[in-house]
Amino acid sequence: MNKLKLMAVVALALILGGCCGTAATYGPIETVVPTRPAGQEDMVGYAAPAMDSVRVGFIGLGMRGPGAVSRFVHIPNTRIVALCDLRPERVESAQRILAKAGVPAAAEYSGSEDAWKELCEREDIDLVYIATDWKHHAEMGVYAMEHGKHAAIEVPSAMTLDEIWDLINTSERTRKHCMQLENCVYDFFEMNTLNMAQQGLFGEVLHVEGSYIHNLHDFWGAYWNDWRMDYNRHFRGDVYATHGMGPACQLLDMHRGDRMTTLVAMDTKAVTGPAYIESVTGEKVEDFQNGDHTMTMIRTAKGKTIHIQHDVMNPRPYSRMYQLTGTKGFANKYPFAGYALESDQIETDAVPNHENLSGHSFMNREQQRALTERYMHPIIREVGAMAREVGGHGGMDFIMDYRLVYCLLNGLPLDMDVYDLAEWCCLAPLTALSLENGSAPVAVPDFTRGGWQKIDGYRHAYAQ
């Protein structure tokens, strides 16, 4: 037997020995869960004292900030106290929004990298609304809470585990809300589907999907100093997961009776990002980190699964996927919205010809309209028409802001707390960890540090 054959036989024997003998147990890669500081309690279900009005300061008036200012002038019992942006012309533009709406001008902060700190230090602000580039989100949120303000932070609110834990610990210590401004959980189809799921129409929800698939080719140049493309160049993983994660996690009651335990990520090679940079600057990029397409699979403590995708590079139709698979039904939003339900899941008078439903095919349009009308989410029934009129991604942005103010005014828990922020943002660092280790499983930290079992099931605070 020659040397090569002998080596092959030995290798095969080792493999078979490993299969037939006592198998080694390999756990997922784990990250440190810091001990909760003494004197702190979790924020699960936390409700701050009710308020007579909400005084708001806005930081960041570039792409998203002006829209928020426009929406807040339509929300009762709010006052826009201060406006801040690095560029003075952005503040002036936002002031014109206030003037057009017939509301008083706000204090102005601009021209300095630290001007936002002065806004946070004011005594007459209850809520700081942060819509800057995501590299500054967490720092600003922490500073706002440390100065006695609730923080509402655009997506993604944190990009590293250190930032996530800083936000959690600051929120717990100060007893101030820290909400991620995830508008997609307030889209009409998602809210109606959530209501149906909570009413049991889909049976037990076992698997959900979400994504951010959005070709940003025509948008890259709109980002100040090209910060978003620059981030994709230097960081690997799903860096913008929250639009898909938010609605999916609400369907599965994350940290309200269940929690994510393990994830695995895979990605393609980077092609379109480097090509774009070369086409614009002439630079041939050899070090582009983020793959064109990233996929993440997640498992929960109760044996449910989540599939998340990210692709902002390639020419695909826009999609957040949003798909639900239950033991008694199915929901799907992209590329078309529809439901498939078993006939015994439908109330007799709720849907025409419900007896013909099998769960194997989508309802027709008449049936779906009837189902949506019967199970329309109470928040949409209350403010949906106004939301469509005011606007913001079809109205979901307005509902997001309206709900934030509503909960603060009425002393209710927010629909999204600091742990939602943590769970939805953690894909950025955790998928990178998985990818850098050959798509190894990674343990998802318990950001509530045990508090996820306090509440059995997600509910909007609206009905409380």
ZISULGI-V853152 format. One record per residue. N is the residue number from 1. RES is the residue in three letters. PSI is psi in radians with two decimals (* if undefined). NEAR is the number of other C-alpha atoms within 10 Angstrom. Layout:
# ZISULGI-V853152
N|RES|PSI|NEAR, N|RES|PSI|NEAR
This chain:
# ZISULGI-V853152
1|MET|2.15|6, 2|ASN|2.97|6, 3|LYS|-0.70|8, 4|LEU|-0.79|8, 5|LYS|-0.68|10, 6|LEU|-0.72|11, 7|MET|-0.69|12, 8|ALA|-0.72|11, 9|VAL|-0.75|12, 10|VAL|-0.77|11, 11|ALA|-0.75|12, 12|LEU|-0.68|12, 13|ALA|-0.69|12, 14|LEU|-0.71|12, 15|ILE|-0.84|12, 16|LEU|-0.65|11, 17|GLY|-0.68|12, 18|GLY|-0.61|12, 19|CYS|-0.67|11, 20|CYS|-0.43|9, 21|GLY|-2.84|9, 22|THR|2.04|8, 23|ALA|2.41|9, 24|ALA|2.57|8, 25|THR|2.13|5, 26|TYR|2.03|7, 27|GLY|2.93|11, 28|PRO|2.78|15, 29|ILE|2.33|16, 30|GLU|2.61|14, 31|THR|2.85|13, 32|VAL|2.27|7, 33|VAL|1.83|14, 34|PRO|2.54|11, 35|THR|2.39|7, 36|ARG|2.24|16, 37|PRO|2.57|10, 38|ALA|2.39|7, 39|GLY|-0.13|7, 40|GLN|2.63|14, 41|GLU|2.76|17, 42|ASP|2.90|21, 43|MET|0.24|22, 44|VAL|2.10|21, 45|GLY|0.20|16, 46|TYR|2.42|17, 47|ALA|2.14|18, 48|ALA|2.79|17, 49|PRO|2.49|11, 50|ALA|2.71|14, 51|MET|2.64|16, 52|ASP|-0.57|10, 53|SER|2.85|16, 54|VAL|2.04|23, 55|ARG|2.20|19, 56|VAL|2.45|24, 57|GLY|2.34|28, 58|PHE|2.27|30, 59|ILE|2.12|28, 60|GLY|1.84|23, 61|LEU|0.69|26, 62|GLY|-1.75|21, 63|MET|-0.75|14, 64|ARG|-0.49|15, 65|GLY|-0.83|22, 66|PRO|-0.63|20, 67|GLY|-0.68|17, 68|ALA|-0.75|19, 69|VAL|-0.76|21, 70|SER|-0.63|19, 71|ARG|-0.68|19, 72|PHE|-0.42|20, 73|VAL|-0.21|17, 74|HIS|-0.06|15, 75|ILE|2.09|16, 76|PRO|2.67|12, 77|ASN|0.59|15, 78|THR|2.70|16, 79|ARG|2.22|19, 80|ILE|1.91|21, 81|VAL|-0.68|21, 82|ALA|2.62|24, 83|LEU|2.40|28, 84|CYS|2.36|29, 85|ASP|2.63|26, 86|LEU|-0.63|20, 87|ARG|2.12|16, 88|PRO|-0.60|15, 89|GLU|-0.49|13, 90|ARG|-0.70|18, 91|VAL|-0.75|25, 92|GLU|-0.70|16, 93|SER|-0.71|13, 94|ALA|-0.60|25, 95|GLN|-0.61|22, 96|ARG|-0.53|12, 97|ILE|-0.77|17, 98|LEU|-0.76|18, 99|ALA|-0.74|12, 100|LYS|-0.57|9, 101|ALA|-0.12|12, 102|GLY|0.47|10, 103|VAL|2.76|13, 104|PRO|2.62|12, 105|ALA|2.67|16, 106|ALA|2.79|20, 107|ALA|2.58|14, 108|GLU|2.43|20, 109|TYR|2.17|22, 110|SER|3.08|21, 111|GLY|-0.13|13, 112|SER|2.54|13, 113|GLU|-0.40|10, 114|ASP|0.22|11, 115|ALA|-0.54|16, 116|TRP|-0.49|27, 117|LYS|-0.65|17, 118|GLU|-0.69|11, 119|LEU|-0.82|23, 120|CYS|-0.46|27, 121|GLU|-0.14|15, 122|ARG|2.59|16, 123|GLU|-0.25|10, 124|ASP|0.53|15, 125|ILE|2.33|22, 126|ASP|-0.56|25, 127|LEU|2.24|26, 128|VAL|2.16|27, 129|TYR|1.99|27, 130|ILE|2.07|30, 131|ALA|0.79|25, 132|THR|-2.99|23, 133|ASP|2.66|19, 134|TRP|-0.22|19, 135|LYS|-0.37|15, 136|HIS|-0.04|14, 137|HIS|-0.96|23, 138|ALA|-0.77|25, 139|GLU|-0.76|15, 140|MET|-0.69|23, 141|GLY|-0.76|30, 142|VAL|-0.80|22, 143|TYR|-0.71|19, 144|ALA|-0.82|29, 145|MET|-0.68|25, 146|GLU|-0.38|18, 147|HIS|0.45|17, 148|GLY|0.33|19, 149|LYS|2.55|29, 150|HIS|2.58|26, 151|ALA|2.29|30, 152|ALA|2.07|25, 153|ILE|2.30|25, 154|GLU|2.93|23, 155|VAL|2.61|24, 156|PRO|2.48|25, 157|SER|-0.32|33, 158|ALA|2.54|30, 159|MET|-0.19|22, 160|THR|2.83|17, 161|LEU|-0.63|20, 162|ASP|-0.75|12, 163|GLU|-0.71|20, 164|ILE|-0.85|22, 165|TRP|-0.58|20, 166|ASP|-0.76|17, 167|LEU|-0.75|28, 168|ILE|-0.90|24, 169|ASN|-0.65|21, 170|THR|-0.72|22, 171|SER|-0.78|26, 172|GLU|-0.74|23, 173|ARG|-0.72|19, 174|THR|-0.25|16, 175|ARG|0.71|21, 176|LYS|2.46|24, 177|HIS|2.53|28, 178|CYS|1.73|31, 179|MET|2.34|24, 180|GLN|2.33|29, 181|LEU|1.18|24, 182|GLU|1.67|26, 183|ASN|-0.42|22, 184|CYS|-0.35|21, 185|VAL|-0.22|26, 186|TYR|0.17|22, 187|ASP|2.61|18, 188|PHE|-0.80|20, 189|PHE|-0.76|20, 190|GLU|-0.75|22, 191|MET|-0.73|24, 192|ASN|-0.71|22, 193|THR|-0.70|26, 194|LEU|-0.75|25, 195|ASN|-0.74|20, 196|MET|-0.75|21, 197|ALA|-0.70|21, 198|GLN|-0.41|19, 199|GLN|-0.02|11, 200|GLY|0.21|15, 201|LEU|-0.53|23, 202|PHE|0.17|25, 203|GLY|-2.48|19, 204|GLU|2.18|16, 205|VAL|2.11|21, 206|LEU|-0.60|17, 207|HIS|2.39|21, 208|VAL|2.70|27, 209|GLU|2.64|22, 210|GLY|2.89|27, 211|SER|2.95|27, 212|TYR|1.68|22, 213|ILE|1.81|22, 214|HIS|1.90|17, 215|ASN|1.93|17, 216|LEU|0.33|15, 217|HIS|-0.72|14, 218|ASP|-0.01|7, 219|PHE|-0.34|10, 220|TRP|-0.76|16, 221|GLY|-0.23|14, 222|ALA|-0.23|12, 223|TYR|2.24|13, 224|TRP|2.14|12, 225|ASN|0.38|10, 226|ASP|0.64|12, 227|TRP|-0.53|16, 228|ARG|-0.76|18, 229|MET|-0.66|20, 230|ASP|-0.67|14, 231|TYR|-0.76|16, 232|ASN|-0.54|22, 233|ARG|-0.62|20, 234|HIS|-0.12|11, 235|PHE|2.47|16, 236|ARG|2.60|23, 237|GLY|-3.09|29, 238|ASP|1.65|31, 239|VAL|-0.02|23, 240|TYR|1.17|22, 241|ALA|-0.23|24, 242|THR|-0.53|32, 243|HIS|-0.63|24, 244|GLY|-0.65|29, 245|MET|-0.74|29, 246|GLY|-1.06|25, 247|PRO|-0.63|26, 248|ALA|-0.78|29, 249|CYS|-0.58|24, 250|GLN|-0.66|22, 251|LEU|-0.49|24, 252|LEU|0.19|29, 253|ASP|0.74|18, 254|MET|2.30|23, 255|HIS|0.39|26, 256|ARG|0.91|19, 257|GLY|-0.24|17, 258|ASP|2.90|21, 259|ARG|2.73|25, 260|MET|2.42|23, 261|THR|-0.68|17, 262|THR|2.50|21, 263|LEU|2.72|25, 264|VAL|2.34|23, 265|ALA|2.59|28, 266|MET|2.70|21, 267|ASP|2.84|22, 268|THR|3.03|11, 269|LYS|2.86|12, 270|ALA|2.12|20, 271|VAL|-0.98|15, 272|THR|-0.66|16, 273|GLY|-0.95|23, 274|PRO|-0.67|21, 275|ALA|-0.66|14, 276|TYR|-0.83|18, 277|ILE|-0.75|17, 278|GLU|-0.67|13, 279|SER|-0.50|11, 280|VAL|-0.71|9, 281|THR|-0.31|8, 282|GLY|-0.11|10, 283|GLU|2.28|12, 284|LYS|1.95|12, 285|VAL|2.16|13, 286|GLU|-0.18|9, 287|ASP|0.38|10, 288|PHE|2.21|19, 289|GLN|-0.76|17, 290|ASN|2.25|25, 291|GLY|2.74|23, 292|ASP|-0.69|21, 293|HIS|2.23|20, 294|THR|2.38|23, 295|MET|2.40|18, 296|THR|2.31|23, 297|MET|2.36|17, 298|ILE|2.45|23, 299|ARG|2.54|19, 300|THR|2.96|17, 301|ALA|-0.51|13, 302|LYS|0.25|13, 303|GLY|0.35|13, 304|LYS|2.87|17, 305|THR|2.67|21, 306|ILE|2.37|23, 307|HIS|2.15|23, 308|ILE|2.43|26, 309|GLN|2.68|25, 310|HIS|2.20|26, 311|ASP|1.89|23, 312|VAL|0.18|21, 313|MET|-0.63|20, 314|ASN|2.77|16, 315|PRO|1.36|13, 316|ARG|2.62|11, 317|PRO|2.53|10, 318|TYR|2.40|16, 319|SER|2.37|20, 320|ARG|0.23|23, 321|MET|-1.20|23, 322|TYR|1.54|26, 323|GLN|2.45|25, 324|LEU|2.28|25, 325|THR|2.09|19, 326|GLY|3.03|18, 327|THR|-0.27|14, 328|LYS|0.06|19, 329|GLY|3.10|24, 330|PHE|2.49|25, 331|ALA|2.52|23, 332|ASN|2.36|21, 333|LYS|-0.63|18, 334|TYR|2.45|15, 335|PRO|-0.11|12, 336|PHE|2.64|8, 337|ALA|2.33|13, 338|GLY|2.87|18, 339|TYR|2.56|23, 340|ALA|2.09|21, 341|LEU|2.64|24, 342|GLU|2.55|21, 343|SER|-0.57|18, 344|ASP|-0.06|14, 345|GLN|-0.15|16, 346|ILE|2.32|15, 347|GLU|2.54|12, 348|THR|-0.74|12, 349|ASP|0.21|10, 350|ALA|-0.64|15, 351|VAL|2.29|21, 352|PRO|2.42|16, 353|ASN|0.66|12, 354|HIS|-0.43|19, 355|GLU|-0.26|12, 356|ASN|-0.06|10, 357|LEU|2.39|21, 358|SER|-0.26|16, 359|GLY|-0.12|18, 360|HIS|-0.13|11, 361|SER|2.84|13, 362|PHE|2.60|19, 363|MET|2.73|20, 364|ASN|3.04|13, 365|ARG|-0.69|11, 366|GLU|-0.76|11, 367|GLN|-0.71|18, 368|GLN|-0.68|18, 369|ARG|-0.75|13, 370|ALA|-0.72|15, 371|LEU|-0.77|20, 372|THR|-0.68|19, 373|GLU|-0.70|14, 374|ARG|-0.68|15, 375|TYR|0.44|19, 376|MET|2.33|19, 377|HIS|2.41|21, 378|PRO|-0.52|15, 379|ILE|-0.73|18, 380|ILE|-0.71|19, 381|ARG|-0.57|11, 382|GLU|-0.84|10, 383|VAL|0.17|15, 384|GLY|-0.76|19, 385|ALA|-0.75|12, 386|MET|-0.68|14, 387|ALA|-0.76|22, 388|ARG|-0.63|16, 389|GLU|-0.79|11, 390|VAL|-0.73|19, 391|GLY|-2.85|17, 392|GLY|1.54|19, 393|HIS|0.84|13, 394|GLY|0.08|14, 395|GLY|-0.29|23, 396|MET|-0.53|24, 397|ASP|-0.71|25, 398|PHE|-0.75|29, 399|ILE|-0.70|27, 400|MET|-0.86|22, 401|ASP|-0.71|18, 402|TYR|-0.77|19, 403|ARG|-0.71|21, 404|LEU|-0.85|20, 405|VAL|-0.75|23, 406|TYR|-0.81|23, 407|CYS|-0.68|21, 408|LEU|-0.75|23, 409|LEU|-0.64|18, 410|ASN|0.11|17, 411|GLY|0.72|16, 412|LEU|2.72|21, 413|PRO|2.52|21, 414|LEU|2.69|24, 415|ASP|-0.50|19, 416|MET|2.15|22, 417|ASP|-3.02|19, 418|VAL|-0.43|29, 419|TYR|-0.57|26, 420|ASP|-0.81|25, 421|LEU|-0.85|26, 422|ALA|-0.83|26, 423|GLU|-0.65|23, 424|TRP|-0.51|24, 425|CYS|-0.38|28, 426|CYS|-0.25|25, 427|LEU|-0.54|28, 428|ALA|-1.02|22, 429|PRO|-0.58|19, 430|LEU|-0.63|28, 431|THR|-0.63|28, 432|ALA|-0.73|22, 433|LEU|-0.73|22, 434|SER|-0.84|23, 435|LEU|-0.71|19, 436|GLU|-0.20|14, 437|ASN|0.67|13, 438|GLY|0.65|11, 439|SER|0.69|17, 440|ALA|2.64|18, 441|PRO|2.49|23, 442|VAL|2.33|24, 443|ALA|2.35|20, 444|VAL|2.13|23, 445|PRO|2.63|21, 446|ASP|1.63|17, 447|PHE|-0.38|23, 448|THR|-0.19|22, 449|ARG|0.90|13, 450|GLY|-0.25|10, 451|GLY|-0.11|18, 452|TRP|-0.29|20, 453|GLN|0.04|15, 454|LYS|-0.59|12, 455|ILE|2.35|15, 456|ASP|1.53|13, 457|GLY|2.39|16, 458|TYR|2.39|19, 459|ARG|2.44|17, 460|HIS|2.57|20, 461|ALA|-0.13|17, 462|TYR|-0.68|15, 463|ALA|-0.07|8, 464|GLN|*|8
